[in-house]
Amino acid sequence: MAFCKNCGAQLDQEAKFCTACGQPVETPTSNQTNPQQPQQTIPVGPISFGQRNIALAIILSIVTCGIYGLYWLYKLVDELNEASNNTAGQSGGMVLLLSIVTCGIYELIWLYKAGGLVTTAKSSRNLPVESDSSIIYLLLGLFGFGIVSYALIQNELNKVAEYHGAPKA
């Protein structure tokens, strides 16, 4: 049984990337044949989003009684999918709709998934990844601090945007 060297998740035998964190899987044969070969990462292209001012987003969410927070969630989902090359993921509109219909339960599910997407987005660009924040995002959302999760996710997206040279908002 193989395990990811980055996050410790159990891997399928033919897996090329970890399903939990997105790290490329090192195979024993590839490391023995050419130890000087650099580690391959998921190819990344340019991004279409820029950095967002987190304090302004929080203030607008409060002033508009949460309406801007809904827009912010919509944008976070789409930008995180783009940054992590997650083409099969739910769109921002679908996450927003499912969150409203399920009275916030689907938002908790998405917050948990967002931790893995953030890890994938940063590791594919060789940005430092401290740890998988899925549990932190989930617990913050569960205890009513979803806006803090949004701010933490936005901070990570701002780092990805900065990597691509996007201007600060």
N, CA, C and O of each residue as an XYZ file, in Angstrom:
676
protein
N       0.856     -1.175      0.000
C       0.000      0.000      0.000
C       0.903      1.239      0.000
O       1.834      1.333      0.799
N       0.621      2.190     -0.903
C       1.433      3.393     -1.011
C       0.727      4.568     -0.332
O      -0.501      4.640     -0.279
N       1.549      5.484      0.185
C       1.025      6.676      0.844
C       1.729      7.901      0.286
O       2.897      7.840     -0.097
N       1.003      9.020      0.244
C       1.542     10.282     -0.251
C       2.626     10.787      0.706
O       2.435     10.806      1.922
N       3.757     11.193      0.143
C       4.848     11.708      0.971
C       4.554     13.114      1.483
O       5.184     13.562      2.441
N       3.602     13.821      0.859
C       3.266     15.179      1.276
C       2.231     15.205      2.398
O       2.423     15.887      3.405
N       1.107     14.446      2.222
C       0.016     14.541      3.198
C      -0.285     13.225      3.906
O      -1.047     13.218      4.873
N       0.290     12.108      3.455
C       0.083     10.828      4.117
C      -1.160     10.079      3.687
O      -1.468      9.032      4.257
N      -1.896     10.589      2.684
C      -3.120      9.922      2.226
C      -2.779      8.627      1.495
O      -1.719      8.503      0.883
N      -3.694      7.670      1.572
C      -3.512      6.395      0.892
C      -3.676      6.602     -0.611
O      -4.582      7.314     -1.044
N      -2.794      5.975     -1.419
C      -2.787      6.166     -2.863
C      -3.179      4.889     -3.584
O      -2.908      3.786     -3.110
N      -3.829      5.051     -4.751
C      -4.059      3.917     -5.644
C      -2.731      3.549     -6.276
O      -1.824      4.378     -6.348
N      -2.607      2.285     -6.744
C      -1.321      1.843     -7.277
C      -0.930      2.550     -8.561
O       0.256      2.788     -8.788
N      -1.906      2.896     -9.421
C      -1.587      3.563    -10.680
C      -1.681      5.073    -10.587
O      -1.565      5.744    -11.613
N      -1.885      5.638     -9.411
C      -2.075      7.078     -9.261
C      -0.815      7.840     -9.634
O       0.294      7.471     -9.246
N      -1.007      8.904    -10.389
C       0.113      9.780    -10.739
C       0.138     11.010     -9.840
O       1.183     11.632     -9.645
N      -1.054     11.359     -9.284
C      -1.186     12.487     -8.366
C      -2.009     12.051     -7.167
O      -2.901     11.212     -7.295
N      -1.715     12.613     -6.006
C      -2.480     12.332     -4.796
C      -3.862     12.957     -4.932
O      -3.986     14.127     -5.293
N      -4.909     12.171     -4.640
C      -6.271     12.695     -4.750
C      -6.600     13.654     -3.617
O      -7.540     14.439     -3.737
N      -5.847     13.611     -2.515
C      -6.123     14.494     -1.378
C      -5.457     15.852     -1.524
O      -6.084     16.878     -1.264
N      -4.174     15.872     -1.942
C      -3.462     17.157     -1.968
C      -2.957     17.554     -3.353
O      -2.516     18.689     -3.533
N      -3.008     16.654     -4.334
C      -2.593     17.004     -5.677
C      -1.115     16.864     -5.968
O      -0.685     17.134     -7.089
N      -0.317     16.447     -4.982
C       1.120     16.281     -5.185
C       1.378     15.149     -6.170
O       0.679     14.136     -6.129
N       2.371     15.293     -7.060
C       2.733     14.176     -7.921
C       3.249     13.011     -7.074
O       3.946     13.206     -6.078
N       2.895     11.810     -7.489
C       3.306     10.610     -6.761
C       4.672     10.187     -7.259
O       4.892     10.064     -8.464
N       5.584      9.966     -6.337
C       6.918      9.494     -6.690
C       6.885      7.982     -6.768
O       6.477      7.304     -5.826
N       7.322      7.463     -7.910
C       7.401      6.015     -8.047
C       8.838      5.586     -7.807
O       9.761      6.314     -8.173
N       9.056      4.417     -7.197
C      10.415      3.985     -6.899
C      11.281      3.859     -8.136
O      12.475      4.152     -8.080
N      10.701      3.425     -9.268
C      11.507      3.252    -10.472
C      11.958      4.593    -11.041
O      13.077      4.696    -11.543
N      11.115      5.621    -10.977
C      11.502      6.909    -11.545
C      12.598      7.579    -10.720
O      13.443      8.276    -11.280
N      12.602      7.384     -9.413
C      13.635      7.983     -8.573
C      14.963      7.248     -8.702
O      16.018      7.870     -8.574
N      14.939      5.925     -8.956
C      16.171      5.159     -9.047
C      16.870      5.375    -10.381
O      18.100      5.379    -10.439
N      16.097      5.555    -11.463
C      16.716      5.683    -12.773
C      17.405      7.027    -12.966
O      18.470      7.080    -13.581
N      16.833      8.105    -12.463
C      17.409      9.427    -12.651
C      17.151     10.287    -11.421
O      16.168     11.027    -11.386
N      18.017     10.203    -10.410
C      17.774     10.961     -9.188
C      17.888     12.471     -9.369
O      17.406     13.218     -8.518
N      18.515     12.952    -10.460
C      18.676     14.381    -10.678
C      17.479     15.011    -11.366
O      17.414     16.233    -11.499
N      16.514     14.178    -11.812
C      15.349     14.697    -12.522
C      14.487     15.544    -11.583
O      14.146     15.088    -10.492
N      14.128     16.771    -11.987
C      13.293     17.603    -11.113
C      11.887     17.024    -10.989
O      11.400     16.344    -11.892
N      11.247     17.304     -9.864
C       9.901     16.821     -9.616
C       8.932     17.542    -10.544
O       8.960     18.768    -10.653
N       8.068     16.766    -11.218
C       7.101     17.352    -12.127
C       5.902     17.853    -11.349
O       5.506     17.266    -10.342
N       5.334     18.939    -11.824
C       4.142     19.489    -11.188
C       3.023     19.561    -12.215
O       3.251     19.393    -13.413
N       1.828     19.808    -11.740
C       0.685     19.973    -12.621
C       0.915     21.242    -13.431
O       1.245     22.280    -12.857
N       0.749     21.185    -14.763
C       0.978     22.400    -15.543
C      -0.025     23.481    -15.174
O      -1.218     23.219    -15.021
N       0.480     24.700    -15.034
C      -0.388     25.822    -14.690
C      -0.303     26.862    -15.788
O       0.760     27.108    -16.357
N      -1.424     27.458    -16.069
C      -1.482     28.516    -17.061
C      -1.742     29.839    -16.380
O      -1.778     29.918    -15.152
N      -1.920     30.865    -17.164
C      -2.223     32.168    -16.573
C      -3.602     32.139    -15.921
O      -4.454     31.322    -16.269
N      -3.799     33.030    -14.985
C      -5.092     33.114    -14.293
C      -5.809     34.384    -14.723
O      -5.178     35.346    -15.163
N      -7.110     34.381    -14.594
C      -7.889     35.538    -15.040
C      -8.339     36.430    -13.889
O      -9.004     37.439    -14.121
N      -7.990     36.079    -12.657
C      -8.433     36.866    -11.513
C      -7.252     37.566    -10.859
O      -6.100     37.164    -11.023
N      -7.561     38.613    -10.120
C      -6.536     39.363     -9.409
C      -6.694     39.211     -7.906
O      -7.507     38.422     -7.424
N      -5.917     39.967     -7.194
C      -5.993     39.928     -5.737
C      -7.203     40.727     -5.268
O      -7.571     41.734     -5.873
N      -7.812     40.264     -4.186
C      -8.985     40.936     -3.625
C      -8.624     41.447     -2.236
O      -7.947     40.760     -1.471
N      -9.078     42.657     -1.912
C      -8.855     43.233     -0.597
C      -9.774     42.534      0.402
O     -10.994     42.684      0.338
N      -9.190     41.774      1.321
C      -9.963     40.949      2.254
C     -10.744     41.811      3.237
O     -11.910     41.527      3.511
N     -10.126     42.851      3.767
C     -10.819     43.710      4.727
C     -12.036     44.372      4.087
O     -13.094     44.464      4.711
N     -11.892     44.829      2.854
C     -13.009     45.452      2.154
C     -14.130     44.441      1.898
O     -15.309     44.773      2.016
N     -13.761     43.217      1.550
C     -14.768     42.179      1.314
C     -15.547     41.863      2.592
O     -16.760     41.658      2.540
N     -14.867     41.823      3.727
C     -15.543     41.568      5.001
C     -16.482     42.722      5.347
O     -17.625     42.504      5.747
N     -15.989     43.951      5.189
C     -16.815     45.128      5.497
C     -18.042     45.174      4.588
O     -19.150     45.431      5.059
N     -17.856     44.927      3.294
C     -18.996     44.927      2.377
C     -19.985     43.821      2.718
O     -21.192     44.018      2.581
N     -19.500     42.661      3.159
C     -20.393     41.573      3.560
C     -21.240     41.974      4.758
O     -22.421     41.635      4.827
N     -20.650     42.685      5.691
C     -21.376     43.120      6.885
C     -22.362     44.232      6.535
O     -23.521     44.186      6.946
N     -21.904     45.230      5.778
C     -22.738     46.384      5.446
C     -23.951     45.978      4.593
O     -25.035     46.541      4.747
N     -23.767     45.012      3.708
C     -24.865     44.592      2.830
C     -25.673     43.445      3.424
O     -26.437     42.794      2.712
N     -25.513     43.193      4.716
C     -26.256     42.130      5.422
C     -26.050     40.761      4.780
O     -26.975     39.949      4.731
N     -24.864     40.511      4.300
C     -24.505     39.199      3.772
C     -24.644     39.021      2.283
O     -24.236     37.991      1.747
N     -25.213     40.006      1.592
C     -25.397     39.855      0.143
C     -24.045     39.804     -0.566
O     -23.847     38.979     -1.458
N     -23.114     40.678     -0.178
C     -21.783     40.621     -0.796
C     -21.090     39.306     -0.434
O     -20.298     38.792     -1.224
N     -21.376     38.763      0.738
C     -20.808     37.475      1.135
C     -21.220     36.361      0.191
O     -20.431     35.454     -0.078
N     -22.447     36.416     -0.316
C     -22.901     35.426     -1.298
C     -22.128     35.572     -2.602
O     -21.712     34.579     -3.198
N     -21.935     36.824     -3.047
C     -21.139     37.081     -4.251
C     -19.690     36.628     -4.042
O     -19.075     36.058     -4.942
N     -19.159     36.886     -2.859
C     -17.786     36.512     -2.537
C     -17.633     34.995     -2.601
O     -16.643     34.501     -3.141
N     -18.587     34.253     -2.064
C     -18.551     32.789     -2.143
C     -18.563     32.347     -3.598
O     -17.785     31.478     -3.992
N     -19.439     32.939     -4.393
C     -19.533     32.631     -5.826
C     -18.169     32.807     -6.506
O     -17.715     31.933     -7.244
N     -17.531     33.944     -6.248
C     -16.236     34.225     -6.865
C     -15.129     33.325     -6.312
O     -14.259     32.885     -7.063
N     -15.156     33.050     -5.009
C     -14.143     32.169     -4.409
C     -14.157     30.793     -5.073
O     -13.107     30.242     -5.402
N     -15.345     30.252     -5.262
C     -15.462     28.924     -5.866
C     -14.875     28.928     -7.269
O     -14.058     28.070     -7.603
N     -15.284     29.881     -8.089
C     -14.790     29.926     -9.469
C     -13.282     30.167     -9.532
O     -12.583     29.530    -10.320
N     -12.782     31.080     -8.708
C     -11.347     31.378     -8.722
C     -10.521     30.217     -8.185
O      -9.431     29.950     -8.689
N     -11.026     29.527     -7.170
C     -10.304     28.382     -6.617
C     -10.300     27.224     -7.610
O      -9.296     26.522     -7.730
N     -11.402     27.015     -8.319
C     -11.432     25.985     -9.362
C     -10.420     26.307    -10.454
O      -9.719     25.418    -10.936
N     -10.343     27.567    -10.842
C      -9.389     27.973    -11.874
C      -7.945     27.794    -11.391
O      -7.103     27.272    -12.121
N      -7.668     28.224    -10.174
C      -6.301     28.148     -9.645
C      -5.831     26.711     -9.472
O      -4.644     26.424     -9.627
N      -6.753     25.802     -9.152
C      -6.365     24.402     -8.918
C      -6.593     23.522    -10.140
O      -6.464     22.301    -10.049
N      -6.930     24.119    -11.283
C      -7.218     23.376    -12.513
C      -8.297     22.328    -12.290
O      -8.228     21.237    -12.854
N      -9.286     22.647    -11.479
C     -10.375     21.732    -11.147
C     -11.528     21.971    -12.124
O     -12.486     22.676    -11.805
N     -11.425     21.379    -13.314
C     -12.451     21.592    -14.335
C     -13.714     20.798    -14.046
O     -14.781     21.128    -14.564
N     -13.612     19.756    -13.228
C     -14.779     18.920    -12.931
C     -15.530     19.409    -11.693
O     -16.550     18.825    -11.328
N     -15.053     20.456    -11.049
C     -15.669     20.940     -9.819
C     -16.959     21.697    -10.066
O     -17.254     22.109    -11.188
N     -17.719     21.870     -9.005
C     -18.967     22.629     -9.068
C     -18.651     24.101     -9.360
O     -17.654     24.640     -8.878
N     -19.504     24.732    -10.144
C     -19.329     26.150    -10.429
C     -19.752     26.965     -9.216
O     -20.406     26.452     -8.308
N     -19.377     28.234     -9.209
C     -19.743     29.116     -8.111
C     -21.244     29.242     -7.961
O     -21.760     29.250     -6.843
N     -21.950     29.342     -9.079
C     -23.399     29.446     -9.035
C     -24.049     28.205     -8.442
O     -25.010     28.303     -7.679
N     -23.519     27.032     -8.798
C     -24.087     25.784     -8.283
C     -23.821     25.640     -6.789
O     -24.706     25.212     -6.048
N     -22.616     25.990     -6.333
C     -22.314     25.923     -4.901
C     -23.208     26.892     -4.134
O     -23.725     26.554     -3.069
N     -23.385     28.080     -4.668
C     -24.247     29.077     -4.019
C     -25.690     28.568     -3.949
O     -26.324     28.654     -2.898
N     -26.208     28.042     -5.056
C     -27.576     27.531     -5.085
C     -27.756     26.366     -4.114
O     -28.717     26.345     -3.344
N     -26.845     25.403     -4.143
C     -26.946     24.251     -3.244
C     -26.805     24.670     -1.784
O     -27.438     24.085     -0.906
N     -25.985     25.670     -1.526
C     -25.832     26.163     -0.156
C     -27.124     26.791      0.344
O     -27.505     26.595      1.498
N     -27.793     27.539     -0.511
C     -29.057     28.170     -0.125
C     -30.145     27.116      0.072
O     -30.886     27.159      1.054
N     -30.237     26.170     -0.864
C     -31.285     25.146     -0.809
C     -31.112     24.239      0.409
O     -32.098     23.817      1.014
N     -29.869     23.938      0.770
C     -29.623     23.034      1.906
C     -29.401     23.790      3.218
O     -28.921     23.215      4.195
N     -29.744     25.057      3.237
C     -29.600     25.888      4.452
C     -28.166     25.907      4.979
O     -27.943     25.879      6.190
N     -27.219     25.954      4.087
C     -25.817     26.091      4.472
C     -25.042     24.800      4.618
O     -23.828     24.841      4.818
N     -25.698     23.653      4.526
C     -24.984     22.376      4.703
C     -24.001     22.148      3.563
O     -22.879     21.697      3.794
N     -24.414     22.457      2.324
C     -23.491     22.236      1.209
C     -22.298     23.185      1.289
O     -21.208     22.842      0.831
N     -22.486     24.347      1.851
C     -21.362     25.270      2.029
C     -20.294     24.633      2.916
O     -19.101     24.796      2.661
N     -20.708     23.915      3.946
C     -19.748     23.228      4.825
C     -18.985     22.162      4.049
O     -17.777     22.001      4.224
N     -19.692     21.439      3.194
C     -19.028     20.418      2.371
C     -18.011     21.083      1.457
O     -16.888     20.600      1.311
N     -18.409     22.198      0.839
C     -17.484     22.885     -0.054
C     -16.287     23.445      0.709
O     -15.163     23.393      0.209
N     -16.505     23.976      1.902
C     -15.385     24.502      2.690
C     -14.364     23.409      2.969
O     -13.159     23.655      2.939
N     -14.851     22.200      3.239
C     -13.927     21.081      3.467
C     -13.146     20.771      2.196
O     -11.933     20.567      2.248
N     -13.833     20.735      1.055
C     -13.161     20.461     -0.219
C     -12.183     21.575     -0.583
O     -11.164     21.323     -1.226
N     -12.489     22.800     -0.174
C     -11.657     23.948     -0.517
C     -10.236     23.800      0.029
O      -9.283     24.274     -0.590
N     -10.091     23.153      1.174
C      -8.757     22.946      1.732
C      -7.859     22.176      0.786
O      -6.698     22.536      0.594
N      -8.391     21.118      0.193
C      -7.619     20.340     -0.775
C      -7.338     21.119     -2.047
O      -6.257     21.003     -2.624
N      -8.305     21.913     -2.488
C      -8.105     22.715     -3.690
C      -7.040     23.788     -3.480
O      -6.250     24.069     -4.381
N      -7.020     24.385     -2.292
C      -5.991     25.377     -1.972
C      -4.614     24.716     -1.990
O      -3.660     25.270     -2.535
N      -4.517     23.541     -1.397
C      -3.251     22.800     -1.382
C      -2.794     22.491     -2.801
O      -1.618     22.653     -3.127
N      -3.727     22.045     -3.650
C      -3.392     21.744     -5.043
C      -2.937     22.988     -5.786
O      -1.946     22.949     -6.515
N      -3.654     24.092     -5.607
C      -3.307     25.334     -6.302
C      -1.912     25.810     -5.922
O      -1.145     26.239     -6.784
N      -1.581     25.738     -4.636
C      -0.267     26.219     -4.193
C       0.846     25.249     -4.561
O       1.910     25.680     -5.005
N       0.624     23.944     -4.387
C       1.693     22.979     -4.664
C       2.000     22.886     -6.157
O       3.141     22.611     -6.527
N       1.003     23.111     -7.028
C       1.268     23.063     -8.464
C       2.119     24.243     -8.923
O       2.667     24.222    -10.025
N       2.230     25.253     -8.099
C       3.064     26.417     -8.412
C       4.337     26.448     -7.554
O       5.070     27.437     -7.548
N       4.581     25.369     -6.846
C       5.727     25.245     -5.938
C       5.736     26.327     -4.868
O       6.799     26.728     -4.394
N       4.552     26.801     -4.487
C       4.434     27.718     -3.364
C       4.414     26.895     -2.083
O       3.925     25.765     -2.096
N       4.930     27.425     -0.981
C       4.963     26.641      0.257
C       3.557     26.300      0.748
O       2.669     27.152      0.784
N       3.378     25.034      1.125
C       2.102     24.546      1.652
C       2.359     24.116      3.087
O       3.083     23.154      3.345
N       1.749     24.850      4.020
C       1.965     24.540      5.432
C       1.283     23.228      5.810
O       1.930     22.316      6.323
N      -0.017     23.133      5.558
C      -0.777     21.917      5.826
C      -2.120     22.028      5.127
O      -2.493     23.097      4.644
N      -2.841     20.918      5.076
C      -4.171     20.922      4.494
C      -5.119     21.567      5.497
O      -5.235     21.102      6.631
N      -5.788     22.623      5.091
C      -6.635     23.403      5.994
C      -8.108     23.011      5.931
O      -8.960     23.766      6.398
N      -8.424     21.856      5.367
C      -9.816     21.440      5.202
C     -10.588     21.453      6.510
O     -11.703     21.973      6.568
N     -10.007     20.885      7.560
C     -10.692     20.787      8.851
C     -10.894     22.181      9.459
O     -11.934     22.456     10.057
N      -9.907     23.043      9.304
C     -10.019     24.401      9.853
C     -11.169     25.145      9.183
O     -11.993     25.760      9.859
N     -11.225     25.087      7.836
C     -12.304     25.755      7.116
C     -13.657     25.191      7.528
O     -14.607     25.945      7.739
N     -13.749     23.869      7.643
C     -15.007     23.219      8.025
C     -15.443     23.635      9.425
O     -16.604     23.991      9.629
N     -14.533     23.593     10.384
C     -14.886     23.948     11.762
C     -15.285     25.416     11.889
O     -16.226     25.743     12.612
N     -14.581     26.291     11.198
C     -14.959     27.708     11.231
C     -16.372     27.900     10.680
O     -17.170     28.641     11.254
N     -16.679     27.230      9.565
C     -18.020     27.323      9.002
C     -19.067     26.710      9.900
O     -20.175     27.234     10.017
N     -18.728     25.607     10.533
C     -19.659     24.908     11.414
C     -20.032     25.755     12.622
O     -21.172     25.703     13.084
N     -19.096     26.528     13.137
C     -19.347     27.353     14.315
C     -19.758     28.780     13.958
O     -19.729     29.665     14.813
N     -20.140     29.008     12.702
C     -20.674     30.310     12.323
C     -19.662     31.342     11.897
O     -19.987     32.525     11.796
N     -18.441     30.918     11.644
C     -17.390     31.851     11.226
C     -16.973     31.580      9.781
O     -15.785     31.599      9.456
N     -17.954     31.328      8.921
C     -17.673     31.055      7.515
C     -16.937     32.191      6.842
O     -16.120     31.966      5.948
N     -17.221     33.410      7.266
C     -16.557     34.572      6.668
C     -15.051     34.545      6.950
O     -14.259     35.050      6.153
N     -14.659     33.960      8.077
C     -13.231     33.811      8.380
C     -12.613     32.787      7.426
O     -11.489     32.965      6.957
N     -13.359     31.712      7.144
C     -12.889     30.733      6.162
C     -12.722     31.392      4.796
O     -11.730     31.159      4.105
N     -13.697     32.214      4.410
C     -13.589     32.935      3.141
C     -12.320     33.778      3.115
O     -11.596     33.796      2.120
N     -12.056     34.479      4.222
C     -10.878     35.347      4.292
C      -9.592     34.532      4.177
O      -8.653     34.951      3.500
N      -9.541     33.364      4.837
C      -8.343     32.521      4.761
C      -8.140     31.970      3.346
O      -7.018     31.931      2.840
N      -9.233     31.548      2.718
C      -9.147     31.044      1.345
C      -8.730     32.176      0.410
O      -7.897     31.979     -0.475
N      -9.308     33.356      0.605
C      -8.955     34.500     -0.232
C      -7.491     34.873     -0.070
O      -6.839     35.250     -1.044
N      -6.969     34.773      1.139
C      -5.555     35.045      1.374
C      -4.674     34.106      0.540
O      -3.677     34.530     -0.045
N      -5.056     32.833      0.497
C      -4.287     31.868     -0.296
C      -4.433     32.158     -1.789
O      -3.461     32.043     -2.535
N      -5.631     32.530     -2.234
C      -5.827     32.892     -3.643
C      -5.037     34.146     -4.000
O      -4.526     34.265     -5.113
N      -4.939     35.077     -3.059
C      -4.134     36.278     -3.297
C      -2.664     35.907     -3.497
O      -1.977     36.529     -4.308
N      -2.177     34.900     -2.768
C      -0.787     34.445     -2.948
C      -0.590     33.851     -4.338
O       0.439     34.076     -4.974
N      -1.582     33.089     -4.810
C      -1.507     32.517     -6.158
C      -1.537     33.636     -7.194
O      -0.772     33.611     -8.159
N      -2.425     34.624     -6.997
C      -2.504     35.748     -7.927
C      -1.203     36.554     -7.921
O      -0.745     37.011     -8.968
N      -0.621     36.722     -6.753
C       0.658     37.443     -6.648
C       1.760     36.691     -7.390
O       2.618     37.304     -8.024
N       1.734     35.371     -7.310
C       2.697     34.530     -8.030
C       2.641     34.823     -9.527
O       3.664     34.822    -10.211
N       1.432     35.073    -10.023
C       1.240     35.364    -11.458
C       1.382     36.840    -11.779
O       1.214     37.240    -12.932
N       1.687     37.652    -10.783
C       1.926     39.071    -11.012
C       0.672     39.923    -11.071
O       0.706     41.035    -11.598
N      -0.437     39.420    -10.537
C      -1.681     40.207    -10.528
C      -1.544     41.371     -9.539
O      -0.953     41.213     -8.470
N      -2.088     42.528     -9.893
C      -1.972     43.682     -8.994
C      -2.847     43.534     -7.754
O      -3.849     42.819     -7.765
N      -2.452     44.220     -6.691
C      -3.260     44.225     -5.465
C      -4.480     45.097     -5.683
O      -4.424     46.125     -6.357
N      -5.591     44.660     -5.093
C      -6.841     45.426     -5.232
C      -6.901     46.532     -4.202
O      -7.875     47.284     -4.160
